[in-house]
């Protein structure tokens, strides 16, 4: 079976860019956030679970009202934990099935909340992507409608970079002046070795 590398990092750290480079190297990437979004829209058990947690119907338009859900759980950690407890196990099951369906030396799970969702338990190694806070803020503001304050709130609600890095096997420094490709190639070679497929 394919080995598994988890790729994580805070908002604006550059996880997606890093995973794009791995894709170019032929590594399949499972994007946990996208799968979670699909499951929240399409899995009746999950939608029922979410509605009962927040005690209102968030599917009036046919799809999950993500804005309203974010608003409801933003300052209520207990609600957020309960929603995650409904969604994360389904995402992990999906990852297990997907991993079995591909025939490659290793795969990647890209997940913003890899440690918080216990997904680190189902991967062999974790790579954490880090970048200076100011760069992260300008990246997110450049690609979305979010204000500086909103981005900072998101950053403050996520695990600290240091804590993430301490629990990771690899750390990729994705500051604008760092060369990330050599770092990624090193990890790629290492994962191939781990899978017994040395080049």
N, C-alpha and C positions, 0 to 999 in steps of 0.2 A: 504494500500500500504506500501511496505517496507520503513523504514527510510533510510537515506543516509548519509554515512560518507565519506568525502573527505580526501584522504591521499596525502600529497604533501611534497616536500623537494627538495633541490638543487641536482645537479649531485653528485653521490657518497655518498649521505647522508644515503642511506640504505632503501629507500622506498620499494624496491622489497622484501627485507628480512622481513620487517615489515608486508607486505601484505601476504607473505608466511605463517607467523604465524597466521594471521587472517583466511587464507584459512583452516589451520589445525583445527581451531575452528568452521569451517563450514560456514564461511561468503564468499559469492560469490564476486569476485573482477573484476571490469571492468577496463582494462588497457587502458587509453585514448590514450597514445602514439601509442600502437599497432593498435588500431582502426583507428587512424588518418592515420597511414601508409597504412593500407588496403584501406581506402577510397581514399587516394591520388593515389594509384595504380589502383583501380578498378572502381571509380565513374567518368564517362565521363564528367559530369558537372564540377567536381572539377579539373580534368586534363586540361580541356579547360580553366578554370579560372586561373590556375597556369601559363599555357603557355602565356596567354594574359598579366598577370601581369609582368612576366619576359621578355616578348617579344622575346621568342625563344622556340623551341620545346625541352622539357626536357624528352620526352618519346620515343626517337628514338630506344631504345633497347626494347620497349614494356612495360617497367616499368619506374617509375620516377627515374631519375638520381639524387639521393639524395645528392651525393657529390657536384655535380654542383650547385644544389639549395642552399645547405649550403654555398658554396663559393659566390654565387650571393647575398645572403641576409645577410651574416655575418656582414658586416659593413654598411648595409643599412636598418636602423630601419623602414623606410616607406614601403619598399618592404616586410619586414617581417610581418608588421602589416596587409598589404593587403592580403598576403598569409593566415595568421591566420584568417582573416575575411571570407575567403572562406571555410577554413577547419573546424574551431571550431563549427559553428552552426550545421554542419552535424554530428560532434562527439556528441554534446549534444542531438541531436534528436535520435541518435543511443542509447545513454545512457538511455533516457526516455523509449524507446521501450523495451530495455533489462530489465530495472527495473520492468516494468509491467509483464514481462514474468517469473519472479522468485517469489516463494512463501516462503519468509524467513522474520524474524523480521527486518533485515537491510542488506544493501549492501554497498560496497565500490567502490568509483571511485578513482583510482590511477592516478594522473596527475602531471607532473613536473611543469606545468605552470597553476595550478588551479586558482589562483587569476587573473593572466594576461589574461586568456581566459574567465573570468567571470563565470567559472564553480562553484565557491563558492556560486553563487546565486541559484544553483539547488540542493545543498546538505543541510542537516540539521545542520551538524557540520563539522569542519575541524580539522584534526590532522596533525601537522607539524613535520617532522622528521629532526633532526639537528645532525651534527657531526662536530668535529674540522676540519678546512680546510686541515691540513696536512694529516689527516686520509682519508679525501675524495679524495685527490690527489692520495695517494698510492692505494686506492681501485680501482679508475678508471684506473690508469696506469697498475694495476695488471690484469685487465680483458679486456683491449683494447690495440690498437696500439698507443694510444695518448701519446704525450710527456707531460712533466710537464707544459710547457708553454701553450700548447693547452688546457689542463685541466683548468689551471688558467684563460685562456681567457673565457672558458665556464662559470666558476664560476662567473667571473666579469660581464658577460652578463646576469646573472640571478638575480632575486630579492634577496636582502640581507636576511640572516636568521632572523635577528631581526625584519625586516619588516613583514616577513612571520609569525613569531611567534606571533607578536602583533595582527594579524588578525585571529589567530587560537584559537579554543576552547581548544585543547589539544596540548601539546608539548612533543614529545618523544625524549629524548637525546640518540642518538645511537653511543656514543663514545665506543671504544672497551672495556673499563673497566666498562661500565654501564650494568646493567641487564635490558634488554628491555622487557622480557616476563612479569614480574609483572605489568609494565606500560600498556602493551597491554591488559592484563587480566582486569585491572581496566577500561580501555576504553570500552572493550567488555561488561562488566557488566553494565556500564553506558548506552551504546547504547541499550542494552536489556531493561533496565528500561524505556528509552525514548520510545521504541517501545511497552511498556506495556507488555513485556514478561519476567518479572523478573524470575530468576532461583529459 
